Amino acid sequence: MSQPEASPYPEKPVGPPAVNNMPHGALPSTGSPTLYRPPVPPSEYQLHPLDDKQWGTFAHFGGLAGFIPTLVIYLVFKDRGRFARQESAEALNFHINLAAANILFLVFSLIPIIGLLFSLALFGLWIAVMVFSILAGISAARGNPYRYPILFRVIN
């Protein structure tokens, strides 16, 4: 008699299954495939509270160089931090108003009779910009919001 042909498949083990028969790092199957979901990182766009305060301070001190630094800070950080948005909008409003006043005073300073008075007023306006920007920057550095005394709010 001939021997029966051997099966190409290994025989089933007899007895209880091995305790750890899964590859390293594998999870037991629950019957349905699971999708990998990476952990949700903190928002990349929100500023840390200290950075928020710092950019609010820079918005006020940036006004010493004109309204362009304040405008750039407002456009970049308006959606990234509440304090930076509030302070940069306030500083930008102040410097927009002062730019309009500068243009007005400059035009009136060209009038021969009253030109000297408006030239002096233009110098006084420049001093006011320096004083109020420094006061606002110091207040923002302490974490306190600053409101300029006379201001027509263009940006809310």
C-alpha positions as CSV (number, residue, x, y, z in Angstrom):
1,M,0.0,0.0,0.0
2,S,1.1,3.4,-0.6
3,Q,1.2,6.2,1.9
4,P,-1.4,8.9,1.7
5,E,-0.2,12.2,0.2
6,A,1.0,14.7,2.8
7,S,-1.0,18.0,2.9
8,P,0.9,21.1,2.0
9,Y,-0.7,22.9,4.9
10,P,0.6,22.5,8.4
11,E,-1.6,20.6,10.9
12,K,-3.8,22.5,13.3
13,P,-2.1,22.7,16.7
14,V,-3.8,20.7,19.4
15,G,-4.5,22.3,22.7
16,P,-4.9,25.9,23.9
17,P,-3.7,28.7,21.7
18,A,-0.4,30.4,22.4
19,V,-0.5,33.4,24.7
20,N,1.3,35.8,22.3
21,N,0.9,34.6,18.8
22,M,0.6,38.0,17.3
23,P,3.5,40.0,15.8
24,H,5.1,42.7,17.9
25,G,3.0,45.9,17.9
26,A,-0.1,44.3,16.2
27,L,-3.5,44.9,17.7
28,P,-6.2,42.2,18.0
29,S,-8.7,42.3,15.2
30,T,-12.2,43.3,16.0
31,G,-13.6,42.2,12.7
32,S,-13.6,45.6,11.0
33,P,-10.6,47.6,9.8
34,T,-9.8,50.7,11.9
35,L,-8.5,53.9,10.4
36,Y,-5.4,55.5,11.8
37,R,-6.1,59.0,13.2
38,P,-3.1,60.9,14.4
39,P,-3.5,62.9,17.5
40,V,-4.9,66.4,16.9
41,P,-2.1,68.9,17.4
42,P,-2.8,72.3,19.0
43,S,-3.9,74.9,16.5
44,E,-0.9,76.1,14.6
45,Y,-2.5,79.5,14.1
46,Q,-3.3,80.5,17.7
47,L,-0.6,82.4,19.5
48,H,0.6,81.5,23.0
49,P,-0.7,84.1,25.5
50,L,2.8,85.6,26.0
51,D,3.3,85.9,22.2
52,D,-0.1,87.4,21.9
53,K,0.8,90.1,24.4
54,Q,4.2,90.6,22.7
55,W,2.7,91.3,19.3
56,G,0.1,93.6,20.8
57,T,3.0,95.5,22.3
58,F,4.9,95.5,19.0
59,A,1.8,97.0,17.3
60,H,2.0,100.1,19.5
61,F,5.7,100.5,19.3
62,G,5.7,99.9,15.6
63,G,3.7,103.1,15.3
64,L,6.8,105.0,16.1
65,A,8.0,104.1,12.6
66,G,4.7,104.9,10.9
67,F,1.5,103.0,10.3
68,I,3.0,100.3,8.0
69,P,4.5,98.1,10.8
70,T,1.2,98.4,12.7
71,L,-0.8,97.5,9.5
72,V,1.5,94.4,8.9
73,I,1.0,93.2,12.5
74,Y,-2.7,93.7,12.2
75,L,-3.0,91.7,8.9
76,V,-0.7,88.9,10.1
77,F,-2.0,88.4,13.6
78,K,-5.6,89.5,13.6
79,D,-6.9,85.9,13.5
80,R,-4.2,84.4,15.7
81,G,-4.7,86.1,19.0
82,R,-7.4,88.1,20.7
83,F,-5.1,90.6,22.5
84,A,-2.9,91.1,19.4
85,R,-5.9,91.8,17.3
86,Q,-7.4,94.2,19.8
87,E,-4.2,96.2,20.3
88,S,-3.1,96.2,16.7
89,A,-6.6,97.4,15.6
90,E,-6.4,100.1,18.2
91,A,-2.9,101.2,17.2
92,L,-3.9,101.0,13.5
93,N,-6.9,103.2,14.1
94,F,-4.8,105.7,15.9
95,H,-2.2,105.9,13.1
96,I,-4.8,106.0,10.3
97,N,-6.3,109.0,12.1
98,L,-2.9,110.6,12.5
99,A,-2.0,110.0,8.9
100,A,-5.1,111.8,7.9
101,A,-4.4,114.7,10.3
102,N,-0.8,114.8,9.0
103,I,-1.9,115.2,5.4
104,L,-4.5,117.9,6.4
105,F,-1.9,119.8,8.5
106,L,0.7,119.5,5.7
107,V,-1.7,121.0,3.2
108,F,-2.7,123.8,5.5
109,S,0.9,124.5,6.3
110,L,1.4,125.5,2.6
111,I,-1.0,128.5,3.0
112,P,1.1,131.6,3.4
113,I,-0.7,133.3,6.3
114,I,-1.5,130.4,8.6
115,G,1.3,128.0,7.4
116,L,3.5,128.6,10.4
117,L,0.7,127.7,12.9
118,F,0.0,124.5,11.0
119,S,3.7,123.7,10.8
120,L,3.9,124.0,14.6
121,A,0.8,121.9,15.0
122,L,2.3,119.3,12.7
123,F,5.4,119.2,15.0
124,G,3.1,118.9,18.1
125,L,1.2,116.0,16.4
126,W,4.5,114.2,15.9
127,I,5.3,114.6,19.6
128,A,1.8,113.3,20.5
129,V,2.4,110.2,18.3
130,M,5.7,109.5,20.2
131,V,4.1,110.0,23.6
132,F,0.9,108.0,23.0
133,S,2.7,105.2,21.2
134,I,5.1,104.7,24.1
135,L,2.4,104.9,26.7
136,A,0.3,102.4,24.8
137,G,3.2,100.0,24.3
138,I,4.0,100.1,28.0
139,S,0.4,99.4,28.9
140,A,0.2,96.5,26.4
141,A,3.5,95.1,27.7
142,R,1.8,94.8,31.1
143,G,-1.1,93.0,29.5
144,N,-3.5,95.9,29.9
145,P,-5.5,97.0,26.8
146,Y,-4.9,100.7,25.9
147,R,-7.4,103.1,24.5
148,Y,-6.2,106.2,22.7
149,P,-8.1,109.3,24.1
150,I,-9.3,110.9,20.8
151,L,-10.0,108.5,18.1
152,F,-12.3,107.9,15.2
153,R,-12.5,104.1,14.9
154,V,-12.1,102.9,11.3
155,I,-11.3,99.3,12.1
156,N,-13.4,97.4,14.7
